[in-house]
Every structure is written in C-alpha cells, then in structure tokens.
Amino acid sequence: MTSTFGYQMPQAYAHPSGVLVVPRKEFASERFHYKRGQHAVFGGPSTKGKTQLAFDLLTYIATVDCPVYVAQSKPRDKVTATESKRLGFREVQDWPAPRQVKELWDGRPRGYLIKPRFGDINEDMTRCAKVTARLLEDRYTAGVRGECGVLVMDDTMVKAKIMGLDNHMVTIIAMAGAMGIGEWVFVQKPTDSGRITLWAYENATHCFFTKGGDARMLKRYSEIAGENGPAVMEIVPTLDMYQFLYLHKDEGWLCIVDDREK
C-alpha cells in the first residue's frame, strides 16, 4: 500500500520493549487524536525531524475552522517553507494579516506562515519579536471570543530568550487551552528554554521525544512521563534517526512514531 507521503507503507510492529512502532502516516491519520485547545511538545536536539513531524500531523489537523499559525523566527527554513506551501498556508510578513479579495469566494486558508522580513542583523530579531507578539496577543483575544486555532512555536528557545516572548507563550499555555487555542512547543533541552519549557511539559497533552542529548535530558523526560518514566528511559536511547516516542499524557498511552521514509 502506497501512502500519501510517496513511499510503500509498512505495517506496525512491536519494539523489543513491547511498545508498538507505528508507521508515521498511520499514526498521523488514524492514531493521533487531537482535540482543539490541546498543547503539544516536541523534544530533542536540532536536526532530528521535529518540524517535519509537526507538519505531518498538521496535514490532518489544519482546517478553516481551526487554522494553524506557524511563527517563523529565522531567515530561512526549508522544511517550514516547503510544508507550508504543500498545505496551502498563506505566507504573510506581518500580523494581523489583511484579508485578500480572493478569500471572499475561495474562503480563508486553513493556515498561515507568519514570516517577518529578514535581512538586517541589527533589526531582524526586534522586528520578528514584535510581529510574533502581535500574533500571540491577537490569537489569545480570538480565543476569548471563542475562535480556535493551533500556534506552532518552532525555535521556541529563540522566541523565549532572544525575542523575550517567554511570558506571552507561558500565558497561552496556561490560559488558552480551555479557549480552544493549542500551542505546539519545540524544545532542544527540557531545562534550557525559559519558563515555557516547564509549563509546556506540565500542560501538554501530547509529548514527542526523540533520541539525543545527555543523561539529564533523558531523566527529565522520564520525570515528565510519570509512571511511564521507566519505559521512556528504556526506549528513547534505542530510537532510530527520525523516530519519536509518543506519550499521550492524559491517557498514559505510548507508541513509537516511525521515520516517515520507512
């Protein structure tokens, strides 16, 4: 059977630990039961495929009624650019984005890529911080009005520390879930991205852990997993490149999300 990702889709199988290893398309389309307002955390070192996994999941989540807002914070991001285009997200440089005339008959897009103008090392982070702050403030207000959506905060450490948006993101994590605003946070180290790291892991429903990092990182993952901590300690070091251990914190359900190319 060939998947929409363009490869021959394998079958699920059991990891030596007994945890199920699920092909990524099957997980994204059938096993990832995301509800509006739920938060997600993607944990692990850079270049491990966190952004790609998020977009694979967004393929089945992004809708006009629950749009996605991807806040880009670096000048070039190939995965974000390619995947946003694939999903038909509208790219804008500022927020709020004015409506386009074609939306009057085509309708609003199911997502937005907010990519501020880059090119001046002295101004880029300041400009990006202001645009991203306006996005967070606007979506929080929209949540109060009953509108839902998913805020994708890739490069979370940059947003928290360099852009000074830690308080904004923590407020969304703490308050906006009940309003239907979900925040997806990306953490390279579970101890080094401002308060947002602690709050995100404590409030996230969905956690994805990939291999890499030091013993301190693995220990933190096990603490986050609670009663599933021993399983996390055992499984994460055995993961292949681009595999993720998934934990549904509310239900305590574990599985391994396989590399999309397998």
C-alpha positions, 0 to 999 in steps of 0.5 A: 500500500502506497501512502500519501507521503510517496513511499510503500507503507509498512505495517506496525510492529512491536519494539523489543520493549513491547511498545508498538512502532507505528508507521508515521502516516498511520499514526498521523491519520488514524492514531493521533487524536487531537482535540482543539485547545490541546498543547503539544511538545516536541523534544530533542536536539536540532536536526532530528525531524521535529518540524517535519513531524509537526507538519505531518500531523498538521496535514490532518489537523489544519482546517478553516475552522481551526487554522494553524499559525506557524511563527517563523523566527529565522531567515530561512527554513526549508522544511517550514517553507516547503510544508507550508506551501504543500498545505496551502498556508498563506505566507504573510510578513506581518500580523494581523494579516489583511484579508485578500479579495480572493478569500471572499469566494475561495474562503480563508486558508486553513493556515498561515506562515507568519514570516517577518522580513529578514535581512538586517542583523541589527533589526531582524530579531526586534522586528520578528519579536514584535510581529510574533507578539502581535500574533500571540496577543491577537490569537489569545483575544480570538480565543476569548471570543471563542475562535480556535486555532493551533500556534506552532512555536518552532525555535521556541528557545529563540522566541523565549530568550532572544525575542523575550516572548517567554511570558506571552507563550507561558500565558497561552499555555496556561490560559488558552487551552480551555479557549480552544487555542493549542500551542505546539512547543519545540524544545532542544533541552527540557531545562534550557528554554525559559519558563515555557519549557516547564509549563509546556511539559506540565500542560501538554497533552501530547509529548514527542521525544526523540533520541539525543542529548545527555543523561539529564535530558533523558531523566527529565523526560522520564520525570515528565512521563510519570509512571511511564518514566521507566519505559521512556528511559528504556526506549528513547536511547534505542530510537532510530534517526527520525523516530519519536516516542509518543506519550499521550499524557492524559491517557498514559498511552505510548507508541513509537512514531516511525521515520516517515521514509520507512 
